[in-house]
Amino acid sequence: MATEVAAHSLFSSSDRGLLDNVVLHHDNGLIRSISPATSPTTGPRSLILPAFVNAHDHARPNASSFGALGMPLESWILRSALGTPVDPYLTAASALARSARAGCAAMMVHYTRPSGTMPLVEEAAAIARAASDVGIRIAFALAVRDQNPVVYGESEPVLSELSGDDRKAIEELFVRAPVPPKAYIELTDAIASAIAGPKVDVQLGPAGVQWCSKPLLEAVAENSARTGRCIHMHLLETVYQRAWADANFPGGVVRYLRDIGFLSERLTLAHCIHARPDEIEMIAASGARIVTNFSSNLHLRSGLAPIAAAHKCGCAIAVGVDGLALDEDDDVLREMRLVQMMHGGLGFQRTWTASEFLALAITNGRKATGAPGTGELIPGAPADFVTLDLDRLDRDQIIPVEPIDLLFARGNASLLRDVVVDGRLIVSEGRCTGVDLPGIENELRGIYRANAKKLSALQRAWPVLSTSLQSWFEAHLDCR
């Protein structure tokens, strides 16, 4: 059924800019026309924008609720196991709905922590069902690792510090038989057969070079080149990963990835905080994208990524929430503002205009998640857009101010009214239409409170384990 949406202002793209007093017509998932309104638009003022993208996430619960606070990734990743999904559908629906409520048409699900409660193909199907119910597009990549489960090297020095019972509990949680490369490729193929479709893009998901052996990385690169399947991977997120990569790839870790054919336009890399200029240039030359996750990097004390430098050398940049937005609310608009404020220029020199940055974050995010089109609001494009309350954004209305400039000065998800994806209204007046998000989150709280008792061994072992982890990384990977 054809639908009309009137707007006082509509941002089409960085080239076309703002169109005033228009009506957007969409039908069967596509924009049919954007035409001048026949009469002045009345009522509260609205601003229509291309829907946003959360280009790197994991569809998991907020880790702070499990005590994963104020610690580096190398400790955080173990502590946050207390938030392992116990109901994959509900956990994913909660995360996906929060992204949708923040204006996202698409989200990357780099699935790093399966529940262990069902076969992985069934778990992937549960996540795809959650995405369908929410109405959001997803890319799904089952993360894989076959080495270094506790530290970036031999685990024995860390595990030997634990008592017998605590060691057994930690080994059961984290030390498992590695997945052979061939088996991982076959599993990804099976997941794709089960869930891939117009709104689900199945990708390959090596967790990171420190967690993946060379045979695994090379198998992923070969399969991607042969099939055209995209790859999503963390790279050089922390100072310890940088030190490990330098020790284990003396010729250069990014050069190794380039030489095995891993770098290509099919690749999206999360973080790259500690990538060096020559490595950024290699990534840019390959056509691969970098997703920056500003608040996550701050929460985990990982550092500031060289995003402006990457953009200036031609690298495609996207923005992700990574499950750790500034206020742990999945507000991707605030995340985009933070990236723009940090990397948008120095003094009179600008990296990009606000309009250019909004457009590139959306376009590159859609590419990273397999969503069709560039996000530009033009006839024939997917009907993926958000409506914001322009009266609240421009609350003083003293003199005319460019809405996009105001958006990057004070915008956040609370200003969102409606979100449309593939022509479907998935958020109306700030509430998800396909799922009961408050009800799901309340149900999950009860489940997690009960489940926390089952992971008491990790909580009991944590003081000794965290101290041992710190000692290992400081002794083995000198980052000065």
RAZI-V835320 format. One record per residue. RES is the residue in one small letter. SS is DSSP state (~ for helix, > for strand, _ for the rest). OMEGA is omega in radians with two decimals (999 if undefined). D_LAST is the distance of its C-alpha to the last C-alpha in Angstrom with 1 decimal. Layout:
RES&SS&OMEGA&D_LAST / RES&SS&OMEGA&D_LAST
This chain:
m&_&-3.14&61.5 / a&_&-3.14&60.8 / t&>&3.07&58.9 / e&>&3.07&58.7 / v&>&3.14&55.9 / a&>&3.14&56.5 / a&>&2.98&53.8 / h&>&3.08&53.8 / s&>&3.10&50.8 / l&>&3.10&49.2 / f&>&-3.09&46.0 / s&>&-3.12&46.7 / s&>&3.13&43.8 / s&_&3.14&41.8 / d&_&-3.09&44.7 / r&_&3.08&47.6 / g&>&-3.06&46.1 / l&>&3.00&48.2 / l&>&-3.06&51.8 / d&>&3.03&53.9 / n&>&-3.09&56.6 / v&>&3.04&56.5 / v&>&3.08&57.4 / l&>&3.11&55.2 / h&>&3.06&57.4 / h&>&-3.07&55.9 / d&>&3.07&57.6 / n&_&3.04&56.7 / g&_&-3.10&53.0 / l&>&3.00&53.2 / i&>&-3.13&53.5 / r&>&3.13&57.0 / s&>&2.96&57.2 / i&>&-2.99&55.8 / s&>&3.08&58.8 / p&>&3.07&59.8 / a&_&-3.13&61.2 / t&_&3.07&65.0 / s&_&-3.14&64.9 / p&_&3.12&62.3 / t&_&-3.12&60.0 / t&_&3.10&60.9 / g&_&-3.14&59.2 / p&_&-3.12&55.5 / r&_&-3.13&53.4 / s&>&3.08&51.0 / l&>&3.10&48.2 / i&>&3.12&47.8 / l&>&2.93&44.4 / p&>&3.13&43.3 / a&_&-3.07&41.9 / f&>&3.12&38.1 / v&>&2.97&35.9 / n&>&-2.91&33.1 / a&_&3.03&31.4 / h&_&3.13&29.0 / d&_&-3.06&29.9 / h&_&3.12&30.8 / a&_&-3.13&34.1 / r&_&3.14&33.1 / p&_&3.10&33.7 / n&_&-3.00&31.5 / a&~&-3.11&28.9 / s&~&3.13&28.8 / s&~&-3.13&32.3 / f&~&3.07&31.0 / g&_&3.11&28.4 / a&_&-3.02&25.4 / l&_&2.98&24.0 / g&_&-3.14&20.8 / m&_&3.12&18.6 / p&_&-3.10&16.1 / l&~&-3.02&17.8 / e&~&2.99&17.2 / s&~&-3.07&19.3 / w&~&-3.02&21.5 / i&~&3.08&22.8 / l&~&-3.14&24.3 / r&~&-3.09&25.6 / s&~&3.03&27.2 / a&~&3.06&29.4 / l&~&3.09&31.7 / g&~&3.07&32.6 / t&_&-3.12&33.7 / p&_&3.06&36.8 / v&_&3.00&40.0 / d&_&-3.02&42.2 / p&~&-3.13&40.6 / y&~&-3.08&43.3 / l&~&-3.14&43.0 / t&~&3.13&39.1 / a&~&-3.14&39.0 / a&~&3.12&42.0 / s&~&-3.10&40.2 / a&~&-3.12&37.0 / l&~&3.12&39.0 / a&~&3.07&41.5 / r&~&3.09&38.8 / s&~&3.11&37.5 / a&~&-3.14&41.1 / r&~&3.10&41.9 / a&_&3.04&39.0 / g&_&-3.09&40.7 / c&>&2.99&39.1 / a&>&-3.07&41.4 / a&>&-3.14&38.9 / m&>&3.03&35.9 / m&>&3.05&33.6 / v&>&3.05&33.8 / h&>&-2.86&30.9 / y&>&-3.01&32.4 / t&_&-3.05&29.6 / r&_&3.07&31.5 / p&_&-3.06&35.2 / s&_&-3.04&37.5 / g&_&-3.11&38.8 / t&_&-3.10&42.3 / m&_&3.07&43.8 / p&_&-3.01&43.5 / l&~&3.10&40.7 / v&~&3.10&43.3 / e&~&3.13&45.1 / e&~&3.07&42.0 / a&~&3.11&41.2 / a&~&3.10&44.8 / a&~&3.13&44.5 / i&~&3.08&41.6 / a&~&3.10&43.6 / r&~&3.09&46.6 / a&~&3.12&44.5 / a&~&3.12&43.5 / s&~&-3.14&47.2 / d&~&3.10&48.3 / v&~&-3.14&45.8 / g&_&-3.07&46.7 / i&_&3.01&43.2 / r&>&3.06&42.1 / i&>&2.77&39.2 / a&>&-3.13&37.2 / f&>&3.06&36.6 / a&>&3.05&34.1 / l&>&-3.13&34.0 / a&>&3.14&30.3 / v&>&3.05&30.0 / r&_&-3.13&27.5 / d&_&3.07&28.3 / q&_&3.03&25.2 / n&_&-3.07&22.4 / p&_&-3.08&24.4 / v&_&3.07&22.3 / v&_&-3.13&18.8 / y&_&-3.10&17.4 / g&_&-3.12&19.1 / e&_&-3.10&21.9 / s&_&-3.00&23.0 / e&~&-3.13&24.9 / p&~&3.12&22.4 / v&~&-3.08&22.2 / l&~&-3.10&25.9 / s&_&3.11&27.0 / e&_&-3.05&26.0 / l&_&3.02&28.6 / s&_&-3.08&32.4 / g&~&-3.12&34.7 / d&~&-3.13&35.9 / d&~&3.11&32.5 / r&~&3.14&31.1 / k&~&-3.13&34.1 / a&~&-3.13&33.7 / i&~&3.11&30.0 / e&~&3.12&30.9 / e&~&-3.13&33.9 / l&~&-2.91&31.8 / f&~&-3.03&28.9 / v&_&-3.07&29.6 / r&_&3.11&32.3 / a&_&-3.12&33.8 / p&_&3.11&32.1 / v&_&3.09&34.2 / p&_&-3.12&35.4 / p&~&-3.11&34.7 / k&~&-3.14&38.5 / a&~&3.13&39.1 / y&~&3.12&36.5 / i&~&3.14&38.1 / e&~&3.11&41.5 / l&~&3.09&40.5 / t&~&3.08&39.2 / d&~&3.14&42.5 / a&~&3.09&44.4 / i&~&3.12&42.6 / a&~&3.11&43.4 / s&~&-3.07&47.0 / a&~&-2.95&47.2 / i&~&-3.06&45.6 / a&_&-3.14&44.9 / g&>&-3.08&47.1 / p&_&-3.11&47.4 / k&_&3.10&45.0 / v&>&3.11&42.7 / d&>&-3.13&40.5 / v&>&-3.09&39.1 / q&>&3.01&35.9 / l&>&-2.98&33.7 / g&>&3.05&30.6 / p&>&-3.00&28.0 / a&_&-3.12&25.4 / g&_&-3.04&22.3 / v&~&-3.13&21.2 / q&~&-3.13&19.3 / w&~&-3.06&22.6 / c&_&3.12&25.0 / s&_&3.09&26.1 / k&~&3.09&26.9 / p&~&3.13&30.6 / l&~&3.13&30.3 / l&~&-3.13&28.4 / e&~&3.08&31.0 / a&~&3.10&33.9 / v&~&3.13&32.8 / a&~&-3.13&32.5 / e&~&-3.11&35.9 / n&~&3.12&37.6 / s&~&3.14&36.4 / a&~&-3.08&37.6 / r&~&-3.04&40.9 / t&~&-3.06&41.7 / g&_&-3.14&40.0 / r&_&-3.12&38.3 / c&_&3.14&35.2 / i&>&3.06&31.7 / h&>&-3.05&29.3 / m&>&2.95&25.8 / h&>&3.05&22.3 / l&>&2.99&19.6 / l&_&-3.11&15.8 / e&_&-3.02&16.1 / t&_&3.10&12.8 / v&~&-3.14&9.1 / y&~&3.06&10.3 / q&~&3.08&13.1 / r&~&-3.12&11.1 / a&~&3.13&9.4 / w&~&-3.12&12.9 / a&~&3.14&14.7 / d&~&3.14&13.0 / a&~&-3.03&13.9 / n&~&3.09&17.3 / f&_&-3.08&18.4 / p&_&3.08&17.5 / g&_&3.13&20.1 / g&_&-3.09&18.5 / v&~&3.14&19.1 / v&~&3.06&21.0 / r&~&3.07&23.0 / y&~&3.13&24.0 / l&~&3.09&25.2 / r&~&-3.05&27.1 / d&~&3.12&28.7 / i&_&3.12&30.0 / g&_&-3.12&31.5 / f&_&3.13&29.4 / l&_&3.08&28.7 / s&_&3.10&31.9 / e&_&3.10&33.7 / r&_&-2.99&34.1 / l&>&2.95&30.4 / t&>&-3.12&28.7 / l&>&3.09&24.9 / a&>&3.00&23.5 / h&>&-3.07&20.4 / c&_&-3.08&18.5 / i&_&-3.03&15.9 / h&_&3.02&13.1 / a&_&-3.12&15.8 / r&_&-3.07&15.6 / p&~&-3.14&18.8 / d&~&3.12&20.4 / e&~&3.09&20.0 / i&~&3.13&21.5 / e&~&3.09&24.3 / m&~&3.11&25.1 / i&~&-3.14&25.3 / a&~&-3.10&27.5 / a&~&-3.11&29.7 / s&~&-3.06&30.4 / g&_&3.12&31.8 / a&_&-3.13&29.4 / r&>&3.00&28.5 / i&>&3.04&25.4 / v&>&3.09&26.0 / t&>&-3.04&23.8 / n&_&-2.86&23.9 / f&~&-3.05&23.0 / s&~&3.08&23.8 / s&~&3.14&22.6 / n&~&3.10&19.1 / l&~&3.13&19.5 / h&~&-3.03&21.0 / l&_&3.10&18.3 / r&_&-3.08&15.4 / s&_&3.14&14.3 / g&_&-3.13&14.0 / l&_&-3.10&16.6 / a&_&3.13&17.8 / p&_&-3.00&18.9 / i&~&3.12&22.5 / a&~&3.13&24.2 / a&~&3.11&22.8 / a&~&3.13&23.8 / h&~&-3.08&27.2 / k&~&3.10&27.8 / c&_&2.99&27.3 / g&_&-3.13&29.9 / c&_&3.10&28.0 / a&>&-3.07&30.0 / i&>&3.02&28.4 / a&>&-3.07&29.6 / v&>&3.08&28.9 / g&_&3.12&28.6 / v&_&3.07&28.7 / d&_&3.11&27.0 / g&_&-3.08&29.0 / l&_&3.03&26.9 / a&_&-3.03&28.5 / l&_&3.13&27.9 / d&_&-3.11&30.9 / e&_&3.14&31.0 / d&_&3.12&34.2 / d&_&-3.11&33.3 / d&_&-3.08&34.2 / v&~&3.08&33.2 / l&~&3.08&34.8 / r&~&3.11&32.5 / e&~&3.11&29.5 / m&~&3.11&30.9 / r&~&-3.14&31.4 / l&~&3.11&27.8 / v&~&3.13&26.5 / q&~&-3.13&29.2 / m&~&-3.08&28.2 / m&~&-2.96&24.5 / h&~&-3.02&24.9 / g&_&3.07&28.5 / g&>&-3.14&28.0 / l&>&-3.10&27.4 / g&_&-3.12&30.5 / f&_&-3.12&33.4 / q&>&-3.09&31.5 / r&>&3.05&31.7 / t&_&-3.12&29.9 / w&_&2.95&33.0 / t&_&3.12&35.8 / a&~&3.13&36.0 / s&~&3.12&38.7 / e&~&-3.12&36.8 / f&~&3.10&33.8 / l&~&-3.12&36.1 / a&~&-3.09&37.9 / l&~&3.11&34.9 / a&~&-3.14&33.2 / i&~&-3.11&36.6 / t&~&-3.13&37.4 / n&~&3.07&34.1 / g&~&3.10&34.0 / r&~&3.10&37.5 / k&~&-3.11&36.5 / a&~&-3.08&33.6 / t&~&3.12&36.1 / g&_&3.12&39.1 / a&_&-3.09&41.1 / p&_&3.05&43.9 / g&_&-3.12&44.1 / t&_&-3.03&41.8 / g&_&-3.13&42.5 / e&_&3.14&44.8 / l&_&3.13&47.8 / i&_&3.10&50.7 / p&_&-3.14&53.8 / g&_&-3.14&53.2 / a&_&3.06&49.6 / p&>&3.12&48.7 / a&_&3.10&49.7 / d&_&-3.10&46.2 / f&>&3.11&46.0 / v&>&3.06&45.5 / t&>&3.13&47.7 / l&>&3.09&46.3 / d&>&-3.08&48.2 / l&~&3.10&48.4 / d&~&3.11&50.3 / r&~&3.10&47.5 / l&~&3.12&44.8 / d&_&-2.92&47.0 / r&_&-3.08&48.2 / d&_&3.09&49.5 / q&_&-3.14&51.2 / i&_&3.02&51.7 / i&_&3.10&51.3 / p&_&3.09&50.4 / v&_&-3.12&46.7 / e&_&-3.10&45.2 / p&~&-3.12&44.5 / i&~&3.07&41.4 / d&~&3.07&39.9 / l&~&-3.14&41.0 / l&~&-3.11&39.5 / f&~&3.04&36.0 / a&~&-3.00&36.6 / r&~&-3.07&37.9 / g&_&2.99&38.5 / n&_&-3.00&37.8 / a&~&-3.13&39.4 / s&~&3.14&42.0 / l&~&-3.10&43.8 / l&>&3.03&44.4 / r&>&-3.02&48.0 / d&>&3.03&48.5 / v&>&3.13&46.5 / v&>&3.11&48.4 / v&>&-3.12&47.1 / d&_&3.13&49.3 / g&_&-3.10&52.1 / r&>&3.08&51.8 / l&>&-3.07&51.2 / i&>&3.03&48.4 / v&>&3.13&47.7 / s&>&-3.12&50.6 / e&_&3.05&50.2 / g&_&-3.12&46.7 / r&>&3.10&47.9 / c&>&-3.11&47.3 / t&_&-3.03&50.7 / g&_&-3.14&50.1 / v&_&3.08&48.6 / d&_&-3.06&48.8 / l&~&3.11&45.1 / p&~&3.12&45.8 / g&~&3.12&47.9 / i&~&-3.10&45.3 / e&~&3.09&42.5 / n&~&3.11&44.9 / e&~&3.14&45.8 / l&~&3.11&42.2 / r&~&3.13&41.5 / g&~&-3.14&44.3 / i&~&-3.10&43.2 / y&~&3.10&39.6 / r&~&3.11&40.8 / a&~&-3.07&43.0 / n&~&-3.11&40.4 / a&~&3.13&37.8 / k&~&-3.12&39.9 / k&~&3.14&39.6 / l&~&-3.12&35.8 / s&~&-3.14&36.0 / a&~&3.11&34.5 / l&~&3.11&31.1 / q&~&3.13&31.4 / r&~&-3.09&32.4 / a&~&-2.94&29.5 / w&~&-3.10&26.9 / p&~&3.14&25.9 / v&~&-3.11&25.2 / l&~&-3.10&23.8 / s&~&3.10&21.2 / t&~&3.13&20.1 / s&~&3.10&20.0 / l&~&-3.14&18.0 / q&~&-3.14&15.2 / s&~&-3.11&15.3 / w&~&-3.07&15.3 / f&~&3.14&12.3 / e&~&-3.14&10.1 / a&~&-2.98&11.8 / h&~&-3.08&12.1 / l&_&-3.14&9.2 / d&_&-3.03&5.8 / c&_&-3.11&3.8 / r&_&999&0.0
